[in-house]
Amino acid sequence: MELRFTPTEEDARDLSRINLIPGWYTFLSLLLLLLSFLVAVHLIQHGIAIAGWVWLVLTVVLAGAMYEVPRFQAHRAFRHSPSVQGEFVYTVNEHGVTATFPTGTSHLQWNAFVNYRETARFFLVFTSPYRYWWIPKRAISPEVASELHRILKTHVTSES
């Protein structure tokens, strides 16, 4: 099967919204933000209001940055990367996947992929826990998506 598509800014935006961070790190981040918020409240309640409000504002800014900075970096990387400025062609068969990018070609056998994940908009095929090849569902028909799902299920362990 041959899959062809040209990456778009919308793909970059949608990919940046996929959470690949393990739950433990998300929990720790939220815990630290909560503790920072509690410090701000404590400062305000104990007569150090200016420092407390500054601390509170910094906590809110940090929370916003933790959400927005990775997305900004993904968009910037997309716009400045020559490897996404053209057509991708994935050739999928029983032996593996051959990918042709604007800057080169790569062939990986199925044993090189550690898992796959299907989202509402993408198939993600992982070569490590945080590196993946992606295929937008917008570029393939439902029949091709079903066949790709079958092939991935046969050759790659699904993420639970």
N, CA, C and O atoms as a GROMACS GRO file, in nm:
protein
  640
    1MET      N    1   0.085  -0.118   0.000
    1MET     CA    2   0.000   0.000   0.000
    1MET      C    3   0.089   0.123   0.000
    1MET      O    4   0.192   0.126   0.067
    2GLU      N    5   0.049   0.223  -0.074
    2GLU     CA    6   0.124   0.348  -0.081
    2GLU      C    7   0.038   0.462  -0.028
    2GLU      O    8  -0.077   0.480  -0.069
    3LEU      N    9   0.094   0.537   0.065
    3LEU     CA   10   0.024   0.649   0.128
    3LEU      C   11   0.098   0.777   0.096
    3LEU      O   12   0.218   0.788   0.122
    4ARG      N   13   0.028   0.875   0.038
    4ARG     CA   14   0.090   1.001  -0.001
    4ARG      C   15   0.017   1.118   0.068
    4ARG      O   16  -0.105   1.120   0.075
    5PHE      N   17   0.095   1.213   0.117
    5PHE     CA   18   0.035   1.334   0.173
    5PHE      C   19   0.142   1.441   0.185
    5PHE      O   20   0.262   1.413   0.187
    6THR      N   21   0.096   1.564   0.194
    6THR     CA   22   0.182   1.679   0.217
    6THR      C   23   0.147   1.735   0.355
    6THR      O   24   0.032   1.771   0.378
    7PRO      N   25   0.244   1.744   0.445
    7PRO     CA   26   0.216   1.797   0.579
    7PRO      C   27   0.165   1.940   0.573
    7PRO      O   28   0.205   2.019   0.487
    8THR      N   29   0.076   1.973   0.666
    8THR     CA   30   0.019   2.107   0.674
    8THR      C   31   0.042   2.165   0.813
    8THR      O   32   0.077   2.093   0.907
    9GLU      N   33   0.022   2.296   0.824
    9GLU     CA   34   0.029   2.363   0.955
    9GLU      C   35  -0.074   2.303   1.051
    9GLU      O   36  -0.048   2.290   1.170
   10GLU      N   37  -0.190   2.267   0.997
   10GLU     CA   38  -0.293   2.205   1.081
   10GLU      C   39  -0.244   2.071   1.138
   10GLU      O   40  -0.273   2.038   1.253
   11ASP      N   41  -0.171   1.994   1.057
   11ASP     CA   42  -0.112   1.869   1.107
   11ASP      C   43  -0.019   1.898   1.224
   11ASP      O   44  -0.023   1.830   1.326
   12ALA      N   45   0.066   1.999   1.208
   12ALA     CA   46   0.160   2.035   1.314
   12ALA      C   47   0.086   2.075   1.440
   12ALA      O   48   0.124   2.035   1.551
   13ARG      N   49  -0.020   2.152   1.425
   13ARG     CA   50  -0.099   2.193   1.541
   13ARG      C   51  -0.164   2.073   1.608
   13ARG      O   52  -0.160   2.060   1.731
   14ASP      N   53  -0.224   1.985   1.529
   14ASP     CA   54  -0.291   1.868   1.586
   14ASP      C   55  -0.191   1.772   1.651
   14ASP      O   56  -0.220   1.714   1.755
   15LEU      N   57  -0.075   1.755   1.589
   15LEU     CA   58   0.028   1.668   1.649
   15LEU      C   59   0.079   1.725   1.780
   15LEU      O   60   0.110   1.650   1.873
   16SER      N   61   0.088   1.858   1.790
   16SER     CA   62   0.138   1.918   1.914
   16SER      C   63   0.039   1.903   2.029
   16SER      O   64   0.076   1.920   2.145
   17ARG      N   65  -0.085   1.870   1.998
   17ARG     CA   66  -0.187   1.851   2.101
   17ARG      C   67  -0.190   1.709   2.155
   17ARG      O   68  -0.256   1.682   2.256
   18ILE      N   69  -0.120   1.618   2.089
   18ILE     CA   70  -0.119   1.479   2.134
   18ILE      C   71  -0.025   1.470   2.254
   18ILE      O   72   0.091   1.509   2.246
   19ASN      N   73  -0.076   1.420   2.363
   19ASN     CA   74   0.001   1.412   2.487
   19ASN      C   75   0.080   1.282   2.490
   19ASN      O   76   0.023   1.174   2.505
   20LEU      N   77   0.212   1.292   2.476
   20LEU     CA   78   0.299   1.175   2.485
   20LEU      C   79   0.373   1.169   2.618
   20LEU      O   80   0.451   1.077   2.642
   21ILE      N   81   0.348   1.268   2.704
   21ILE     CA   82   0.416   1.274   2.832
   21ILE      C   83   0.352   1.171   2.925
   21ILE      O   84   0.230   1.170   2.941
   22PRO      N   85   0.434   1.085   2.987
   22PRO     CA   86   0.377   0.988   3.079
   22PRO      C   87   0.299   1.057   3.191
   22PRO      O   88   0.333   1.168   3.232
   23GLY      N   89   0.196   0.991   3.239
   23GLY     CA   90   0.110   1.046   3.342
   23GLY      C   91   0.184   1.092   3.467
   23GLY      O   92   0.142   1.188   3.532
   24TRP      N   93   0.293   1.024   3.501
   24TRP     CA   94   0.370   1.060   3.620
   24TRP      C   95   0.426   1.201   3.607
   24TRP      O   96   0.422   1.277   3.704
   25TYR      N   97   0.477   1.238   3.491
   25TYR     CA   98   0.532   1.372   3.471
   25TYR      C   99   0.423   1.479   3.473
   25TYR      O  100   0.443   1.588   3.525
   26THR      N  101   0.309   1.446   3.416
   26THR     CA  102   0.196   1.539   3.421
   26THR      C  103   0.153   1.560   3.566
   26THR      O  104   0.127   1.673   3.607
   27PHE      N  105   0.145   1.451   3.642
   27PHE     CA  106   0.108   1.461   3.783
   27PHE      C  107   0.207   1.548   3.859
   27PHE      O  108   0.166   1.635   3.937
   28LEU      N  109   0.337   1.527   3.838
   28LEU     CA  110   0.438   1.608   3.907
   28LEU      C  111   0.428   1.755   3.870
   28LEU      O  112   0.442   1.842   3.956
   29SER      N  113   0.404   1.784   3.743
   29SER     CA  114   0.390   1.923   3.699
   29SER      C  115   0.271   1.990   3.766
   29SER      O  116   0.281   2.102   3.816
   30LEU      N  117   0.159   1.920   3.769
   30LEU     CA  118   0.040   1.976   3.833
   30LEU      C  119   0.060   1.992   3.984
   30LEU      O  120   0.014   2.089   4.044
   31LEU      N  121   0.129   1.897   4.044
   31LEU     CA  122   0.157   1.907   4.187
   31LEU      C  123   0.244   2.029   4.219
   31LEU      O  124   0.217   2.100   4.315
   32LEU      N  125   0.346   2.052   4.138
   32LEU     CA  126   0.432   2.168   4.160
   32LEU      C  127   0.356   2.299   4.139
   32LEU      O  128   0.378   2.395   4.213
   33LEU      N  129   0.268   2.304   4.040
   33LEU     CA  130   0.187   2.424   4.020
   33LEU      C  131   0.092   2.446   4.139
   33LEU      O  132   0.073   2.559   4.184
   34LEU      N  133   0.034   2.338   4.190
   34LEU     CA  134  -0.054   2.349   4.306
   34LEU      C  135   0.024   2.399   4.428
   34LEU      O  136  -0.024   2.486   4.501
   35LEU      N  137   0.143   2.346   4.450
   35LEU     CA  138   0.224   2.391   4.562
   35LEU      C  139   0.262   2.538   4.548
   35LEU      O  140   0.263   2.613   4.646
   36SER      N  141   0.294   2.578   4.427
   36SER     CA  142   0.328   2.718   4.403
   36SER      C  143   0.208   2.808   4.432
   36SER      O  144   0.222   2.915   4.490
   37PHE      N  145   0.090   2.763   4.390
   37PHE     CA  146  -0.032   2.838   4.418
   37PHE      C  147  -0.056   2.850   4.569
   37PHE      O  148  -0.092   2.956   4.618
   38LEU      N  149  -0.035   2.741   4.641
   38LEU     CA  150  -0.054   2.742   4.786
   38LEU      C  151   0.046   2.835   4.856
   38LEU      O  152   0.011   2.901   4.954
   39VAL      N  153   0.169   2.841   4.806
   39VAL     CA  154   0.267   2.935   4.861
   39VAL      C  155   0.217   3.078   4.842
   39VAL      O  156   0.227   3.160   4.933
   40ALA      N  157   0.164   3.108   4.722
   40ALA     CA  158   0.113   3.242   4.695
   40ALA      C  159  -0.001   3.277   4.791
   40ALA      O  160  -0.004   3.387   4.847
   41VAL      N  161  -0.094   3.185   4.810
   41VAL     CA  162  -0.206   3.208   4.901
   41VAL      C  163  -0.155   3.229   5.044
   41VAL      O  164  -0.203   3.317   5.115
   42HIS      N  165  -0.059   3.149   5.086
   42HIS     CA  166  -0.001   3.162   5.220
   42HIS      C  167   0.064   3.301   5.239
   42HIS      O  168   0.045   3.365   5.342
   43LEU      N  169   0.138   3.344   5.139
   43LEU     CA  170   0.201   3.476   5.148
   43LEU      C  171   0.096   3.587   5.160
   43LEU      O  172   0.112   3.679   5.240
   44ILE      N  173  -0.008   3.577   5.081
   44ILE     CA  174  -0.115   3.679   5.085
   44ILE      C  175  -0.184   3.680   5.220
   44ILE      O  176  -0.210   3.787   5.276
   45GLN      N  177  -0.213   3.562   5.274
   45GLN     CA  178  -0.285   3.553   5.402
   45GLN      C  179  -0.200   3.594   5.522
   45GLN      O  180  -0.254   3.625   5.628
   46HIS      N  181  -0.069   3.595   5.506
   46HIS     CA  182   0.018   3.627   5.619
   46HIS      C  183   0.086   3.763   5.604
   46HIS      O  184   0.197   3.784   5.653
   47GLY      N  185   0.019   3.854   5.537
   47GLY     CA  186   0.064   3.992   5.537
   47GLY      C  187   0.174   4.026   5.438
   47GLY      O  188   0.230   4.135   5.444
   48ILE      N  189   0.206   3.936   5.349
   48ILE     CA  190   0.308   3.964   5.248
   48ILE      C  191   0.237   3.963   5.112
   48ILE      O  192   0.269   3.886   5.022
   49ALA      N  193   0.138   4.051   5.103
   49ALA     CA  194   0.046   4.048   4.990
   49ALA      C  195   0.114   4.074   4.855
   49ALA      O  196   0.084   4.007   4.757
   50ILE      N  197   0.204   4.170   4.850
   50ILE     CA  198   0.268   4.202   4.722
   50ILE      C  199   0.347   4.081   4.671
   50ILE      O  200   0.336   4.043   4.554
   51ALA      N  201   0.427   4.022   4.759
   51ALA     CA  202   0.504   3.903   4.720
   51ALA      C  203   0.409   3.789   4.682
   51ALA      O  204   0.435   3.715   4.588
   52GLY      N  205   0.298   3.776   4.757
   52GLY     CA  206   0.201   3.670   4.728
   52GLY      C  207   0.137   3.687   4.592
   52GLY      O  208   0.123   3.591   4.517
   53TRP      N  209   0.097   3.811   4.559
   53TRP     CA  210   0.036   3.835   4.427
   53TRP      C  211   0.136   3.817   4.314
   53TRP      O  212   0.102   3.765   4.208
   54VAL      N  213   0.259   3.859   4.337
   54VAL     CA  214   0.363   3.838   4.235
   54VAL      C  215   0.384   3.688   4.215
   54VAL      O  216   0.394   3.640   4.102
   55TRP      N  217   0.389   3.615   4.325
   55TRP     CA  218   0.407   3.468   4.318
   55TRP      C  219   0.290   3.404   4.244
   55TRP      O  220   0.310   3.313   4.163
   56LEU      N  221   0.170   3.451   4.271
   56LEU     CA  222   0.050   3.398   4.206
   56LEU      C  223   0.053   3.425   4.056
   56LEU      O  224   0.022   3.337   3.976
   57VAL      N  225   0.089   3.547   4.017
   57VAL     CA  226   0.098   3.582   3.875
   57VAL      C  227   0.204   3.496   3.806
   57VAL      O  228   0.182   3.447   3.695
   58LEU      N  229   0.319   3.478   3.873
   58LEU     CA  230   0.424   3.394   3.815
   58LEU      C  231   0.378   3.249   3.799
   58LEU      O  232   0.414   3.183   3.702
   59THR      N  233   0.299   3.200   3.893
   59THR     CA  234   0.245   3.064   3.883
   59THR      C  235   0.152   3.051   3.762
   59THR      O  236   0.159   2.952   3.689
   60VAL      N  237   0.066   3.149   3.743
   60VAL     CA  238  -0.027   3.146   3.629
   60VAL      C  239   0.051   3.156   3.497
   60VAL      O  240   0.020   3.085   3.401
   61VAL      N  241   0.150   3.244   3.492
   61VAL     CA  242   0.234   3.257   3.372
   61VAL      C  243   0.307   3.127   3.343
   61VAL      O  244   0.314   3.083   3.228
   62LEU      N  245   0.362   3.064   3.447
   62LEU     CA  246   0.433   2.936   3.430
   62LEU      C  247   0.338   2.828   3.379
   62LEU      O  248   0.374   2.751   3.291
   63ALA      N  249   0.216   2.823   3.434
   63ALA     CA  250   0.119   2.724   3.388
   63ALA      C  251   0.086   2.745   3.240
   63ALA      O  252   0.080   2.649   3.163
   64GLY      N  253   0.065   2.870   3.201
   64GLY     CA  254   0.038   2.900   3.061
   64GLY      C  255   0.155   2.864   2.971
   64GLY      O  256   0.136   2.812   2.861
   65ALA      N  257   0.275   2.893   3.017
   65ALA     CA  258   0.396   2.861   2.939
   65ALA      C  259   0.413   2.711   2.923
   65ALA      O  260   0.454   2.664   2.817
   66MET      N  261   0.382   2.636   3.027
   66MET     CA  262   0.395   2.490   3.019
   66MET      C  263   0.302   2.433   2.914
   66MET      O  264   0.330   2.329   2.855
   67TYR      N  265   0.191   2.500   2.890
   67TYR     CA  266   0.094   2.455   2.790
   67TYR      C  267   0.130   2.507   2.650
   67TYR      O  268   0.124   2.431   2.554
   68GLU      N  269   0.166   2.633   2.640
   68GLU     CA  270   0.183   2.697   2.509
   68GLU      C  271   0.321   2.684   2.448
   68GLU      O  272   0.332   2.672   2.325
   69VAL      N  273   0.426   2.686   2.526
   69VAL     CA  274   0.563   2.686   2.470
   69VAL      C  275   0.589   2.562   2.384
   69VAL      O  276   0.643   2.577   2.274
   70PRO      N  277   0.553   2.440   2.428
   70PRO     CA  278   0.577   2.325   2.339
   70PRO      C  279   0.502   2.336   2.207
   70PRO      O  280   0.554   2.293   2.104
   71ARG      N  281   0.382   2.392   2.208
   71ARG     CA  282   0.306   2.408   2.084
   71ARG      C  283   0.371   2.512   1.992
   71ARG      O  284   0.379   2.492   1.871
   72PHE      N  285   0.418   2.620   2.050
   72PHE     CA  286   0.489   2.722   1.974
   72PHE      C  287   0.615   2.663   1.912
   72PHE      O  288   0.645   2.689   1.795
   73GLN      N  289   0.689   2.584   1.989
   73GLN     CA  290   0.811   2.522   1.938
   73GLN      C  291   0.780   2.426   1.824
   73GLN      O  292   0.855   2.420   1.727
   74ALA      N  293   0.670   2.351   1.835
   74ALA     CA  294   0.632   2.258   1.729
   74ALA      C  295   0.599   2.333   1.600
   74ALA      O  296   0.641   2.291   1.492
   75HIS      N  297   0.525   2.444   1.610
   75HIS     CA  298   0.492   2.523   1.491
   75HIS      C  299   0.618   2.583   1.428
   75HIS      O  300   0.635   2.582   1.306
   76ARG      N  301   0.704   2.634   1.512
   76ARG     CA  302   0.828   2.695   1.462
   76ARG      C  303   0.915   2.590   1.394
   76ARG      O  304   0.971   2.615   1.287
   77ALA      N  305   0.928   2.472   1.456
   77ALA     CA  306   1.006   2.365   1.396
   77ALA      C  307   0.947   2.322   1.262
   77ALA      O  308   1.020   2.294   1.168
   78PHE      N  309   0.814   2.318   1.255
   78PHE     CA  310   0.748   2.280   1.130
   78PHE      C  311   0.780   2.380   1.019
   78PHE      O  312   0.815   2.341   0.908
   79ARG      N  313   0.769   2.508   1.050
   79ARG     CA  314   0.792   2.611   0.948
   79ARG      C  315   0.937   2.614   0.899
   79ARG      O  316   0.962   2.651   0.785
   80HIS      N  317   1.031   2.576   0.985
   80HIS     CA  318   1.173   2.589   0.950
   80HIS      C  319   1.240   2.456   0.912
   80HIS      O  320   1.360   2.453   0.888
   81SER      N  321   1.164   2.349   0.906
   81SER     CA  322   1.222   2.219   0.876
   81SER      C  323   1.208   2.185   0.728
   81SER      O  324   1.096   2.174   0.678
   82PRO      N  325   1.319   2.170   0.658
   82PRO     CA  326   1.309   2.134   0.515
   82PRO      C  327   1.247   1.996   0.493
   82PRO      O  328   1.192   1.970   0.386
   83SER      N  329   1.257   1.909   0.592
   83SER     CA  330   1.207   1.772   0.573
   83SER      C  331   1.055   1.762   0.571
   83SER      O  332   1.002   1.657   0.536
   84VAL      N  333   0.983   1.869   0.606
   84VAL     CA  334   0.836   1.864   0.601
   84VAL      C  335   0.780   1.959   0.495
   84VAL      O  336   0.660   1.984   0.492
   85GLN      N  337   0.866   2.012   0.411
   85GLN     CA  338   0.823   2.107   0.308
   85GLN      C  339   0.805   2.037   0.174
   85GLN      O  340   0.868   2.073   0.075
   86GLY      N  341   0.720   1.937   0.172
   86GLY     CA  342   0.694   1.864   0.048
   86GLY      C  343   0.616   1.738   0.077
   86GLY      O  344   0.567   1.718   0.189
   87GLU      N  345   0.605   1.652  -0.023
   87GLU     CA  346   0.523   1.532  -0.011
   87GLU      C  347   0.594   1.420   0.064
   87GLU      O  348   0.714   1.398   0.045
   88PHE      N  349   0.518   1.350   0.149
   88PHE     CA  350   0.564   1.227   0.214
   88PHE      C  351   0.501   1.111   0.139
   88PHE      O  352   0.385   1.118   0.098
   89VAL      N  353   0.578   1.005   0.120
   89VAL     CA  354   0.524   0.883   0.060
   89VAL      C  355   0.568   0.767   0.149
   89VAL      O  356   0.687   0.741   0.165
   90TYR      N  357   0.470   0.697   0.205
   90TYR     CA  358   0.497   0.577   0.283
   90TYR      C  359   0.453   0.457   0.200
   90TYR      O  360   0.339   0.452   0.153
   91THR      N  361   0.543   0.362   0.184
   91THR     CA  362   0.509   0.237   0.119
   91THR      C  363   0.508   0.131   0.228
   91THR      O  364   0.612   0.100   0.287
   92VAL      N  365   0.391   0.078   0.255
   92VAL     CA  366   0.372  -0.018   0.364
   92VAL      C  367   0.349  -0.155   0.303
   92VAL      O  368   0.262  -0.172   0.217
   93ASN      N  369   0.428  -0.253   0.348
   93ASN     CA  370   0.406  -0.390   0.302
   93ASN      C  371   0.436  -0.487   0.416
   93ASN      O  372   0.458  -0.446   0.530
   94GLU      N  373   0.437  -0.614   0.386
   94GLU     CA  374   0.457  -0.717   0.489
   94GLU      C  375   0.598  -0.715   0.548
   94GLU      O  376   0.620  -0.774   0.653
   95HIS      N  377   0.692  -0.649   0.484
   95HIS     CA  378   0.831  -0.646   0.532
   95HIS      C  379   0.861  -0.525   0.619
   95HIS      O  380   0.953  -0.530   0.702
   96GLY      N  381   0.786  -0.417   0.602
   96GLY     CA  382   0.812  -0.296   0.679
   96GLY      C  383   0.757  -0.174   0.610
   96GLY      O  384   0.661  -0.182   0.533
   97VAL      N  385   0.819  -0.060   0.638
   97VAL     CA  386   0.773   0.067   0.583
   97VAL      C  387   0.891   0.138   0.518
   97VAL      O  388   0.998   0.150   0.579
   98THR      N  389   0.871   0.184   0.396
   98THR     CA  390   0.969   0.268   0.330
   98THR      C  391   0.907   0.407   0.324
   98THR      O  392   0.796   0.425   0.273
   99ALA      N  393   0.980   0.504   0.376
   99ALA     CA  394   0.930   0.641   0.379
   99ALA      C  395   1.019   0.727   0.290
   99ALA      O  396   1.142   0.723   0.299
  100THR      N  397   0.955   0.803   0.204
  100THR     CA  398   1.027   0.898   0.120
  100THR      C  399   0.982   1.037   0.162
  100THR      O  400   0.865   1.073   0.151
  101PHE      N  401   1.079   1.113   0.209
  101PHE     CA  402   1.055   1.249   0.256
  101PHE      C  403   1.119   1.345   0.156
  101PHE      O  404   1.196   1.301   0.070
  102PRO      N  405   1.090   1.474   0.164
  102PRO     CA  406   1.152   1.570   0.073
  102PRO      C  407   1.306   1.571   0.083
  102PRO      O  408   1.373   1.614  -0.011
  103THR      N  409   1.360   1.525   0.193
  103THR     CA  410   1.505   1.531   0.212
  103THR      C  411   1.573   1.395   0.212
  103THR      O  412   1.693   1.387   0.236
  104GLY      N  413   1.499   1.288   0.184
  104GLY     CA  414   1.563   1.156   0.182
  104GLY      C  415   1.464   1.043   0.193
  104GLY      O  416   1.342   1.062   0.191
  105THR      N  417   1.519   0.923   0.206
  105THR     CA  418   1.439   0.802   0.212
  105THR      C  419   1.486   0.718   0.330
  105THR      O  420   1.604   0.717   0.365
  106SER      N  421   1.392   0.647   0.390
  106SER     CA  422   1.424   0.559   0.501
  106SER      C  423   1.342   0.432   0.488
  106SER      O  424   1.226   0.436   0.448
  107HIS      N  425   1.403   0.320   0.522
  107HIS     CA  426   1.330   0.193   0.524
  107HIS      C  427   1.349   0.129   0.660
  107HIS      O  428   1.462   0.111   0.706
  108LEU      N  429   1.238   0.095   0.724
  108LEU     CA  430   1.245   0.027   0.853
  108LEU      C  431   1.164  -0.101   0.845
  108LEU      O  432   1.052  -0.103   0.795
  109GLN      N  433   1.222  -0.209   0.896
  109GLN     CA  434   1.150  -0.334   0.908
  109GLN      C  435   1.055  -0.324   1.026
  109GLN      O  436   1.073  -0.237   1.112
  110TRP      N  437   0.957  -0.410   1.032
  110TRP     CA  438   0.855  -0.402   1.137
  110TRP      C  439   0.915  -0.411   1.277
  110TRP      O  440   0.862  -0.350   1.370
  111ASN      N  441   1.023  -0.486   1.295
  111ASN     CA  442   1.081  -0.500   1.430
  111ASN      C  443   1.145  -0.370   1.479
  111ASN      O  444   1.185  -0.363   1.596
  112ALA      N  445   1.156  -0.268   1.395
  112ALA     CA  446   1.210  -0.138   1.438
  112ALA      C  447   1.105  -0.053   1.509
  112ALA      O  448   1.139   0.044   1.576
  113PHE      N  449   0.979  -0.090   1.494
  113PHE     CA  450   0.871  -0.012   1.556
  113PHE      C  451   0.834  -0.074   1.690
  113PHE      O  452   0.812  -0.195   1.700
  114VAL      N  453   0.827   0.010   1.792
  114VAL     CA  454   0.800  -0.041   1.927
  114VAL      C  455   0.651  -0.044   1.961
  114VAL      O  456   0.609  -0.125   2.043
  115ASN      N  457   0.571   0.042   1.900
  115ASN     CA  458   0.426   0.038   1.916
  115ASN      C  459   0.361   0.134   1.817
  115ASN      O  460   0.429   0.205   1.743
  116TYR      N  461   0.230   0.134   1.818
  116TYR     CA  462   0.157   0.231   1.736
  116TYR      C  463   0.040   0.282   1.816
  116TYR      O  464  -0.003   0.220   1.914
  117ARG      N  465  -0.010   0.394   1.774
  117ARG     CA  466  -0.125   0.456   1.841
  117ARG      C  467  -0.212   0.519   1.733
  117ARG      O  468  -0.163   0.584   1.641
  118GLU      N  469  -0.341   0.497   1.745
  118GLU     CA  470  -0.436   0.558   1.652
  118GLU      C  471  -0.515   0.663   1.726
  118GLU      O  472  -0.574   0.635   1.831
  119THR      N  473  -0.517   0.783   1.673
  119THR     CA  474  -0.596   0.891   1.731
  119THR      C  475  -0.708   0.925   1.632
  119THR      O  476  -0.721   0.861   1.528
  120ALA      N  477  -0.787   1.023   1.666
  120ALA     CA  478  -0.895   1.063   1.577
  120ALA      C  479  -0.843   1.115   1.443
  120ALA      O  480  -0.912   1.104   1.341
  121ARG      N  481  -0.721   1.171   1.442
  121ARG     CA  482  -0.670   1.233   1.319
  121ARG      C  483  -0.545   1.167   1.261
  121ARG      O  484  -0.508   1.196   1.148
  122PHE      N  485  -0.480   1.078   1.338
  122PHE     CA  486  -0.352   1.024   1.293
  122PHE      C  487  -0.333   0.878   1.328
  122PHE      O  488  -0.395   0.824   1.420
  123PHE      N  489  -0.246   0.815   1.251
  123PHE     CA  490  -0.180   0.693   1.293
  123PHE      C  491  -0.039   0.734   1.332
  123PHE      O  492   0.029   0.801   1.254
  124LEU      N  493   0.005   0.697   1.450
  124LEU     CA  494   0.141   0.724   1.495
  124LEU      C  495   0.210   0.589   1.510
  124LEU      O  496   0.161   0.501   1.580
  125VAL      N  497   0.324   0.573   1.444
  125VAL     CA  498   0.399   0.448   1.452
  125VAL      C  499   0.534   0.482   1.516
  125VAL      O  500   0.616   0.552   1.457
  126PHE      N  501   0.556   0.432   1.637
  126PHE     CA  502   0.668   0.474   1.720
  126PHE      C  503   0.794   0.391   1.695
  126PHE      O  504   0.790   0.268   1.688
  127THR      N  505   0.906   0.463   1.681
  127THR     CA  506   1.037   0.398   1.673
  127THR      C  507   1.107   0.401   1.808
  127THR      O  508   1.207   0.332   1.827
  128SER      N  509   1.054   0.479   1.901
  128SER     CA  510   1.098   0.484   2.041
  128SER      C  511   0.980   0.544   2.118
  128SER      O  512   0.881   0.583   2.056
  129PRO      N  513   0.987   0.550   2.251
  129PRO     CA  514   0.870   0.601   2.323
  129PRO      C  515   0.825   0.742   2.283
  129PRO      O  516   0.707   0.775   2.299
  130TYR      N  517   0.915   0.825   2.231
  130TYR     CA  518   0.877   0.964   2.198
  130TYR      C  519   0.904   1.003   2.053
  130TYR      O  520   0.885   1.119   2.017
  131ARG      N  521   0.947   0.911   1.971
  131ARG     CA  522   0.972   0.941   1.829
  131ARG      C  523   0.880   0.854   1.745
  131ARG      O  524   0.866   0.734   1.768
  132TYR      N  525   0.817   0.917   1.647
  132TYR     CA  526   0.720   0.843   1.568
  132TYR      C  527   0.714   0.894   1.425
  132TYR      O  528   0.752   1.007   1.395
  133TRP      N  529   0.665   0.807   1.340
  133TRP     CA  530   0.624   0.846   1.206
  133TRP      C  531   0.473   0.863   1.214
  133TRP      O  532   0.404   0.787   1.282
  134TRP      N  533   0.422   0.963   1.144
  134TRP     CA  534   0.279   0.992   1.153
  134TRP      C  535   0.215   0.991   1.015
  134TRP      O  536   0.276   1.028   0.915
  135ILE      N  537   0.089   0.948   1.015
  135ILE     CA  538   0.012   0.944   0.891
  135ILE      C  539  -0.124   1.009   0.922
  135ILE      O  540  -0.199   0.958   1.004
  136PRO      N  541  -0.155   1.119   0.857
  136PRO     CA  542  -0.284   1.184   0.883
  136PRO      C  543  -0.399   1.106   0.816
  136PRO      O  544  -0.388   1.065   0.701
  137LYS      N  545  -0.505   1.087   0.890
  137LYS     CA  546  -0.620   1.015   0.836
  137LYS      C  547  -0.689   1.094   0.726
  137LYS      O  548  -0.759   1.037   0.642
  138ARG      N  549  -0.669   1.227   0.725
  138ARG     CA  550  -0.731   1.310   0.621
  138ARG      C  551  -0.681   1.272   0.482
  138ARG      O  552  -0.747   1.299   0.382
  139ALA      N  553  -0.563   1.207   0.476
  139ALA     CA  554  -0.499   1.177   0.348
  139ALA      C  555  -0.533   1.038   0.296
  139ALA      O  556  -0.490   1.000   0.187
  140ILE      N  557  -0.611   0.962   0.373
  140ILE     CA  558  -0.642   0.825   0.330
  140ILE      C  559  -0.792   0.798   0.343
  140ILE      O  560  -0.862   0.860   0.423
  141SER      N  561  -0.839   0.706   0.263
  141SER     CA  562  -0.981   0.670   0.267
  141SER      C  563  -1.008   0.581   0.388
  141SER      O  564  -0.915   0.524   0.445
  142PRO      N  565  -1.133   0.568   0.429
  142PRO     CA  566  -1.166   0.480   0.541
  142PRO      C  567  -1.124   0.334   0.515
  142PRO      O  568  -1.085   0.263   0.608
  143GLU      N  569  -1.132   0.290   0.390
  143GLU     CA  570  -1.092   0.153   0.357
  143GLU      C  571  -0.941   0.136   0.376
  143GLU      O  572  -0.896   0.035   0.430
  144VAL      N  573  -0.863   0.234   0.333
  144VAL     CA  574  -0.718   0.229   0.349
  144VAL      C  575  -0.682   0.238   0.497
  144VAL      O  576  -0.590   0.170   0.543
  145ALA      N  577  -0.754   0.322   0.572
  145ALA     CA  578  -0.730   0.333   0.716
  145ALA      C  579  -0.754   0.199   0.784
  145ALA      O  580  -0.678   0.159   0.872
  146SER      N  581  -0.859   0.131   0.744
  146SER     CA  582  -0.891  -0.001   0.801
  146SER      C  583  -0.781  -0.102   0.768
  146SER      O  584  -0.741  -0.180   0.854
  147GLU      N  585  -0.734  -0.101   0.646
  147GLU     CA  586  -0.626  -0.191   0.605
  147GLU      C  587  -0.497  -0.159   0.678
  147GLU      O  588  -0.426  -0.250   0.722
  148LEU      N  589  -0.466  -0.030   0.693
  148LEU     CA  590  -0.346   0.011   0.767
  148LEU      C  591  -0.356  -0.034   0.912
  148LEU      O  592  -0.259  -0.083   0.969
  149HIS      N  593  -0.473  -0.016   0.972
  149HIS     CA  594  -0.494  -0.062   1.110
  149HIS      C  595  -0.468  -0.212   1.121
  149HIS      O  596  -0.404  -0.257   1.215
  150ARG      N  597  -0.518  -0.289   1.026
  150ARG     CA  598  -0.498  -0.434   1.026
  150ARG      C  599  -0.350  -0.469   1.018
  150ARG      O  600  -0.301  -0.555   1.091
  151ILE      N  601  -0.278  -0.402   0.927
  151ILE     CA  602  -0.135  -0.430   0.910
  151ILE      C  603  -0.059  -0.393   1.037
  151ILE      O  604   0.026  -0.470   1.082
  152LEU      N  605  -0.088  -0.277   1.094
  152LEU     CA  606  -0.019  -0.236   1.217
  152LEU      C  607  -0.050  -0.332   1.331
  152LEU      O  608   0.039  -0.368   1.408
  153LYS      N  609  -0.174  -0.374   1.342
  153LYS     CA  610  -0.212  -0.467   1.448
  153LYS      C  611  -0.139  -0.599   1.433
  153LYS      O  612  -0.105  -0.663   1.532
  154THR      N  613  -0.115  -0.640   1.310
  154THR     CA  614  -0.045  -0.765   1.283
  154THR      C  615   0.103  -0.756   1.316
  154THR      O  616   0.160  -0.849   1.372
  155HIS      N  617   0.166  -0.642   1.283
  155HIS     CA  618   0.312  -0.633   1.290
  155HIS      C  619   0.369  -0.552   1.406
  155HIS      O  620   0.487  -0.567   1.440
  156VAL      N  621   0.288  -0.467   1.470
  156VAL     CA  622   0.338  -0.377   1.573
  156VAL      C  623   0.249  -0.389   1.696
  156VAL      O  624   0.127  -0.399   1.684
  157THR      N  625   0.309  -0.387   1.814
  157THR     CA  626   0.233  -0.391   1.938
  157THR      C  627   0.158  -0.260   1.955
  157THR      O  628   0.216  -0.152   1.942
  158SER      N  629   0.030  -0.269   1.986
  158SER     CA  630  -0.051  -0.148   2.007
  158SER      C  631  -0.027  -0.091   2.144
  158SER      O  632  -0.005  -0.165   2.241
  159GLU      N  633  -0.031   0.043   2.154
  159GLU     CA  634  -0.021   0.109   2.283
  159GLU      C  635  -0.152   0.089   2.357
  159GLU      O  636  -0.260   0.112   2.301
  160SER      N  637  -0.144   0.046   2.480
  160SER     CA  638  -0.267   0.020   2.556
  160SER      C  639  -0.323   0.142   2.620
  160SER      O  640  -0.426   0.134   2.687
   0.00000   0.00000   0.00000
